[in-house]
Amino acid sequence: MKDKKRLIQIAAHIGFFVFIIAIILIFVSKILNFINGNVISNDDIPKDNSDSALVSEPMDYILPLVTTKENLPVDDGKTTVVCFGNAPFADDRDSNTNICNLVAKETGATVYNCSIPGSYMAAQEVTFMADVQPMDAFSFYWLTTRFCMDNEIPIEGALANMEDPDPDLLKAVKLLESIDFEKVDVIAIMYDGSDYLAGRGDNDDENFTNPQRFTGSMAAGIELIQTYLPHIRIIVMSPTYAYALQEDGTTISSYLEDYGFSHLSTYVAKQADAAYNLSVSFVDNFFGGVYEKVAPDYLKDHIHLNEEGRKLVAEKLIYALELFPEPVVE
């Protein structure tokens, strides 16, 4: 009988000990999340009217700019944001439903929309050849060489070889040339699923900064910004869900088609991992925003956002902007 009571007491002590260890682990996890970046919970995500745009496991990873005292941004009393990307930022550029314009209106920030319609994150060619693929000049890496390294050759060569460039493209280039990046606080990057649909690869395991890959071009451009403009905070916005297109033009789930590389969901997962490795903020619009189940409510075709979709993405960008408005000095 005494042995039985003793076993019960021992079991009770062990159970209490395990409970205390669990509490400590949870506490440590919370502290690490606070130090390394806030992983947004479902309660933190901006909600739309129906709450249907939420999913329980977004991969958001929001960080402040961590910099030295020497590399602090110029304090001019206002927040300046530059947006790079393609359709999500470029569609209806001058309308009050454009994502960049929504962000400017809601935050009071100065937002420069340098998105290029019809562009891709990744370049098609290994080296830039204006007469072969002029649009490569507007892939993310080559664009960053313009304002980080004052490299005029790609854009000038591209425009010289384009017969009838999109007026929106010309507007974005003119705006880009006018920006004083020493006064820029944040760069936001958002490309949709166009790279996936065009069969431009997701990543290169042998070359992290391969500009012919979706994550590689992003990483190469971000590393340039971190080297030449270390005072700028970077926020990467993932693609939203997009449907794959079959040969006859009908749509199919992007979980079922890989175009020779990966499914779109894998592009997003690898982009999140690359952003983490680069220590920049990542906003998940694919699993934690416009995901497959609710895509018909937020897309006007297989890939382009409707007004509700833009509003949702704008809310998520605003959240990331306002979560860490000030840099952290090392």
Residue pairs with C-beta under 8 A, 6 or more apart in sequence:
33 39
36 63
37 61
37 62
37 63
37 281
38 44
38 62
38 323
39 60
39 61
39 62
40 58
40 60
40 62
40 288
40 319
42 54
42 56
42 58
44 319
45 54
45 58
45 60
45 288
45 316
45 319
46 312
46 315
46 316
46 318
46 319
47 53
47 54
48 308
48 311
48 312
48 315
50 297
52 293
52 294
52 297
53 289
53 290
53 291
53 294
53 297
53 298
53 312
54 288
55 287
55 288
55 291
57 287
57 288
58 284
58 287
58 288
58 289
59 238
59 268
59 269
59 272
59 282
59 284
59 287
59 288
60 282
60 283
60 284
60 288
60 316
60 320
61 272
61 275
61 276
61 281
61 282
62 281
62 282
62 283
62 319
62 320
62 323
62 324
63 279
63 280
63 281
63 324
64 233
64 324
64 326
64 327
64 328
65 73
65 231
65 232
65 233
65 324
65 327
65 328
66 279
66 327
66 328
66 330
67 230
67 231
67 327
67 328
67 329
67 330
68 230
68 329
68 330
69 329
71 230
71 231
72 231
72 327
72 329
73 183
73 184
73 185
73 231
73 232
73 327
74 182
74 183
74 231
76 183
78 108
78 109
78 110
79 107
79 108
79 109
79 110
79 185
79 186
79 321
79 325
80 109
80 110
80 111
80 112
80 183
80 184
80 185
80 186
81 100
81 103
81 109
81 110
81 111
81 112
81 184
81 185
81 186
81 187
81 188
81 321
82 111
82 112
82 114
82 179
82 181
82 184
82 186
82 187
82 188
83 89
83 99
83 100
83 111
83 112
83 113
83 114
83 115
83 187
83 188
83 189
83 190
84 114
84 115
84 116
84 140
84 143
84 187
84 188
84 189
84 190
85 115
85 116
85 119
85 188
85 189
85 190
85 191
85 192
85 237
86 115
86 116
86 117
86 118
86 119
86 120
86 121
86 191
86 192
86 194
87 115
87 117
87 192
87 194
87 303
87 304
87 305
88 99
88 115
88 190
88 191
88 192
88 237
88 239
88 240
88 305
88 310
88 313
89 98
89 99
89 100
89 113
89 115
89 188
89 190
90 113
90 115
90 116
90 117
90 168
90 172
91 98
91 117
91 304
91 305
91 310
92 98
93 100
93 113
93 115
93 168
93 171
94 101
95 101
96 102
96 105
97 307
97 310
97 311
98 113
98 310
99 190
99 305
99 310
99 313
99 314
99 317
100 111
100 112
100 113
100 115
101 111
101 113
102 310
102 311
102 314
103 109
103 111
103 314
103 317
103 318
103 321
104 110
104 111
106 314
106 318
107 318
107 321
107 322
109 321
112 175
112 176
112 179
113 172
113 175
114 143
114 172
114 175
114 176
114 179
115 172
115 190
116 138
116 143
116 168
116 169
116 172
116 173
117 166
117 168
117 169
118 135
118 166
118 169
119 135
119 138
119 139
119 191
120 135
120 139
120 191
120 194
120 195
120 198
120 200
121 139
121 140
121 191
121 195
121 200
121 214
121 217
121 218
122 139
122 140
122 195
122 200
122 201
122 211
122 212
122 213
122 214
122 216
122 217
123 133
123 136
123 139
123 141
123 142
123 211
123 212
123 217
124 133
124 135
124 136
124 200
124 212
125 132
125 133
125 136
125 212
126 212
128 136
128 137
128 142
128 153
128 154
128 157
129 136
130 137
130 154
130 157
130 158
130 160
130 161
131 157
131 161
134 157
134 158
134 159
134 161
134 162
135 158
136 142
136 154
136 158
137 143
137 154
137 155
137 157
137 158
138 155
138 158
138 169
139 211
139 217
140 189
140 191
140 217
140 218
140 221
141 209
141 211
141 216
141 217
141 218
141 220
141 221
141 224
142 154
142 211
143 176
143 221
144 220
144 221
144 222
144 224
144 225
145 151
145 154
145 224
146 152
146 154
146 155
146 176
147 176
147 179
147 181
147 229
148 224
148 225
148 227
148 228
148 229
149 224
149 228
155 173
159 165
159 170
159 173
181 229
181 232
182 229
182 231
184 229
184 232
185 231
185 232
185 233
186 232
186 233
186 234
186 235
186 321
187 225
187 232
187 233
187 234
187 235
188 235
188 237
188 317
189 218
189 221
189 222
189 234
189 235
189 236
189 237
190 236
190 237
190 238
190 239
190 285
190 313
191 214
191 239
192 239
192 240
192 242
192 303
192 304
193 239
193 240
193 241
193 242
193 254
193 264
193 267
193 303
194 303
195 202
195 214
195 267
196 202
196 214
196 239
196 242
196 254
196 259
196 261
196 262
196 263
196 264
196 267
197 242
197 244
197 245
197 259
197 303
198 259
199 259
199 260
199 261
200 212
200 213
200 214
200 261
201 212
201 213
201 214
201 261
202 213
202 214
202 215
202 261
202 262
202 266
202 267
202 270
203 210
203 213
203 214
203 215
203 216
203 270
203 274
204 210
204 212
204 213
204 216
207 213
207 216
208 215
208 216
208 219
208 274
208 277
209 216
209 219
209 220
209 223
210 216
210 217
210 220
211 217
211 220
214 267
214 270
214 271
215 267
215 270
215 271
215 273
215 274
218 236
218 271
218 274
218 275
219 274
219 277
219 278
222 234
222 236
222 278
222 280
223 278
225 232
225 234
226 234
226 278
231 327
233 280
233 281
233 324
233 327
234 278
234 280
234 281
235 280
235 281
235 282
235 283
235 317
235 320
235 321
236 271
236 275
236 280
236 281
236 282
236 283
237 283
237 285
237 313
237 316
237 317
238 268
238 271
238 272
238 282
238 283
238 284
238 285
238 286
239 264
239 267
239 268
239 285
239 286
240 285
240 286
240 289
240 290
240 295
240 298
240 299
240 305
240 309
240 313
241 254
241 264
241 286
241 290
241 291
241 292
241 295
241 299
242 254
242 264
242 295
242 299
242 302
242 303
243 251
243 252
243 253
243 254
243 295
243 299
243 302
243 303
244 251
244 252
244 253
244 254
244 256
244 257
244 259
244 264
244 302
245 251
245 252
245 302
246 252
246 257
251 302
253 292
254 263
254 264
254 265
254 292
255 263
255 264
255 265
255 292
256 263
257 263
262 270
264 286
265 286
265 287
268 284
268 286
268 287
271 282
272 282
272 284
275 281
275 282
276 282
281 320
283 316
283 317
283 319
283 320
285 312
285 313
285 316
288 316
289 312
289 313
289 316
290 298
290 299
290 305
290 309
290 312
290 313
297 308
298 305
298 306
298 308
298 309
298 312
299 305
299 306
299 309
300 306
300 309
305 313
